[in-house]
Amino acid sequence: MDRGGDVRSPPFVYARPESSDEAATAARAGALALAGGTDALVLLRLGLARAQGVLDLKPLGWREIEVKSGGVLELGALATMAEIASSALVREGVQTLALVCGRVATPQIRNVATLGGNLLQAPRCPYYRGGFACMRTPGGAGCPPQDQGGDARHLGIFPGACVAAHPSDVAVVLVALGAGVVTTRRTIAVEELHRAPDGPADTILEPGELVTKVLVPMSAGTSAYARVADRASFAFALAAAAVRLKTRQGRIADVRIALGGLAPRPIRARAAEDALTGADPADRAALDRAADAALDGARPLPGAEYKLQLARVLVVRAIEDAARSEAG
Ligand SMILES: Cc1cc2nc3c(=O)[nH]c(=O)nc-3n(C[C@H](O)[C@H](O)[C@H](O)COP(=O)(O)OP(=O)(O)OC[C@H]3O[C@@H](n4cnc5c(N)ncnc54)[C@H](O)[C@@H]3O)c2cc1C
């Protein structure tokens, strides 16, 4: 029976590499890396990822969770959300990371979704995933909500060629924690990993470059993460803020702030950090000024204006929560 298949199509390959080198070679040849598969398989099915085959990373291991010398927490890229959330080392060393991994998605997804896959998942833009052609889709161009108007409620609010909202909660927390990713080629600060897209690429990873582990400094201060979504479970953040801070003599001596759900990549809010340094964490006016600085430059499309105030509140809440943990 003719099922309409193209007999000239090359075979679709399922590869199970035995070494990092073998994996890197297969990835360079065009195979799509498959970790938990909770997003990669969806993208293949939607035709948003084009590949000659898939490269199952699981035989490589890459699941360790260890504390290394110098107080660095090392997490294998294939450690699952559930493993990280329940790890005593993570809970004791970087509690905010354990908490966020324990809250993303649903228990079923957390059992298979991996750290690397979470950082590298594609955006949840309803246009991109909903069949519209855009700069991210194969052969597409432009940005439909900006070019044609439409529903912007779930989109980012900072101007750019693409206004998708970055989906990973974990990436936002890792930016605030000053974490890095180790790849098959180099080490990259998580803050530098994602790029403001002008085409299909969300990250600065080269074709075939694989993430092998994530390094999180455990040393300085306390941290907190505040997010709001349509539901507590099974829903991506509409807006989120992560903060890591250190106080000295009642003043904020060192602070990192990252925002999520507001742009195609996590945003490091440096102006807010500057506004906060030297402030008393109990000084609500100083916290409000920092929140305003964090949102400076945002230009929401019609329908997404609510995210401005939501994000301001979350920045203040995350600073207060982090300061409270330090005091406690
Ligand atoms: C209903 C639902 C709700 C969700 N809610 C949330 C949420 O609230 N917050 C949140 O943060 N996430 C959420 N997620 C996302 C979920 O956590 C991701 O689907 C998941 O983390 C992806 O992990 P994975 O291991 O399945 O990645 P995969 O699907 O296997 O891979 C994702 C992408 O990363 C690439 N990749 C994977 N691992 C590597 C590697 N080591 N090196 C290089 N490339 C790699 C793949 O090629 C693919 O492009 C949700 C998902 C669903 C389906």
The ligand as a Tripos MOL2 file, in Angstrom:
@<TRIPOS>MOLECULE
LIG
   53    58     1     0     0
SMALL
NO_CHARGES

@<TRIPOS>ATOM
      1 C1          3.1400   20.8150   30.6520 C.3       1 LIG1
      2 C2          4.5410   21.2940   30.8980 C.ar      1 LIG1
      3 C3          4.7450   22.2440   31.8720 C.ar      1 LIG1
      4 C4          6.0210   22.7150   32.1120 C.ar      1 LIG1
      5 N1          6.2260   23.6770   33.0750 N.ar      1 LIG1
      6 C5          7.4730   24.1650   33.2670 C.ar      1 LIG1
      7 C6          7.6970   25.1850   34.2200 C.ar      1 LIG1
      8 O1          6.7970   25.6460   34.9040 O.2       1 LIG1
      9 N2          8.9650   25.6520   34.3700 N.ar      1 LIG1
     10 C7         10.0120   25.1730   33.6350 C.ar      1 LIG1
     11 O2         11.1400   25.6250   33.8260 O.2       1 LIG1
     12 N3          9.8080   24.2040   32.7310 N.ar      1 LIG1
     13 C8          8.5870   23.6950   32.5480 C.ar      1 LIG1
     14 N4          8.3760   22.7170   31.6290 N.ar      1 LIG1
     15 C9          9.4720   22.3320   30.8080 C.3       1 LIG1
     16 C10        10.0640   21.0530   31.2070 C.3       1 LIG1
     17 O3         10.7400   21.2350   32.4130 O.3       1 LIG1
     18 C11        10.9600   20.7920   30.0130 C.3       1 LIG1
     19 O4         10.1470   20.1570   29.0400 O.3       1 LIG1
     20 C12        12.1120   19.9980   30.3250 C.3       1 LIG1
     21 O5         12.9030   20.5690   31.3210 O.3       1 LIG1
     22 C13        12.9470   19.6810   29.1280 C.3       1 LIG1
     23 O6         13.8070   18.7150   29.6090 O.3       1 LIG1
     24 P1         14.0880   17.3790   28.8170 P.3       1 LIG1
     25 O7         15.1670   16.6880   29.5550 O.co2     1 LIG1
     26 O8         12.8620   16.6220   28.5560 O.co2     1 LIG1
     27 O9         14.6850   18.0160   27.4790 O.3       1 LIG1
     28 P2         14.5190   17.4890   25.9890 P.3       1 LIG1
     29 O10        13.1170   17.6430   25.5730 O.co2     1 LIG1
     30 O11        15.1590   16.1780   25.8270 O.co2     1 LIG1
     31 O12        15.4300   18.5880   25.2670 O.3       1 LIG1
     32 C14        15.0560   19.9390   25.2000 C.3       1 LIG1
     33 C15        16.0370   20.6510   24.2460 C.3       1 LIG1
     34 O13        17.3290   20.6830   24.8010 O.3       1 LIG1
     35 C16        18.2620   19.9890   23.9680 C.3       1 LIG1
     36 N5         19.1260   19.2830   24.9230 N.ar      1 LIG1
     37 C17        18.7060   18.5320   25.9670 C.ar      1 LIG1
     38 N6         19.7680   18.1660   26.7110 N.ar      1 LIG1
     39 C18        20.8620   18.6820   26.1100 C.ar      1 LIG1
     40 C19        22.2530   18.6640   26.4140 C.ar      1 LIG1
     41 N7         22.7250   18.0520   27.5100 N.pl3     1 LIG1
     42 N8         23.1070   19.3110   25.5970 N.ar      1 LIG1
     43 C20        22.6440   19.9720   24.5040 C.ar      1 LIG1
     44 N9         21.3280   20.0100   24.1520 N.ar      1 LIG1
     45 C21        20.4570   19.3900   24.9640 C.ar      1 LIG1
     46 C22        17.4330   19.0960   23.0790 C.3       1 LIG1
     47 O14        18.0670   18.8320   21.8490 O.3       1 LIG1
     48 C23        16.1820   19.9660   22.9010 C.3       1 LIG1
     49 O15        16.4380   20.9410   21.9300 O.3       1 LIG1
     50 C24         7.1100   22.2060   31.3640 C.ar      1 LIG1
     51 C25         6.8840   21.2450   30.3770 C.ar      1 LIG1
     52 C26         5.6290   20.7980   30.1340 C.ar      1 LIG1
     53 C27         5.4320   19.7780   29.0580 C.3       1 LIG1
@<TRIPOS>BOND
     1     1     2 1
     2     2     3 ar
     3     2    52 ar
     4     3     4 ar
     5     4     5 ar
     6     4    50 ar
     7     5     6 ar
     8     6     7 ar
     9     6    13 1
    10     7     8 2
    11     7     9 ar
    12     9    10 ar
    13    10    11 2
    14    10    12 ar
    15    12    13 ar
    16    13    14 ar
    17    14    15 1
    18    14    50 ar
    19    15    16 1
    20    16    17 1
    21    16    18 1
    22    18    19 1
    23    18    20 1
    24    20    21 1
    25    20    22 1
    26    22    23 1
    27    23    24 1
    28    24    25 2
    29    24    26 1
    30    24    27 1
    31    27    28 1
    32    28    29 2
    33    28    30 1
    34    28    31 1
    35    31    32 1
    36    32    33 1
    37    33    34 1
    38    33    48 1
    39    34    35 1
    40    35    36 1
    41    35    46 1
    42    36    37 ar
    43    36    45 ar
    44    37    38 ar
    45    38    39 ar
    46    39    40 ar
    47    39    45 ar
    48    40    41 1
    49    40    42 ar
    50    42    43 ar
    51    43    44 ar
    52    44    45 ar
    53    46    47 1
    54    46    48 1
    55    48    49 1
    56    50    51 ar
    57    51    52 ar
    58    52    53 1
@<TRIPOS>SUBSTRUCTURE
     1 LIG1         1 GROUP 0 **** ****
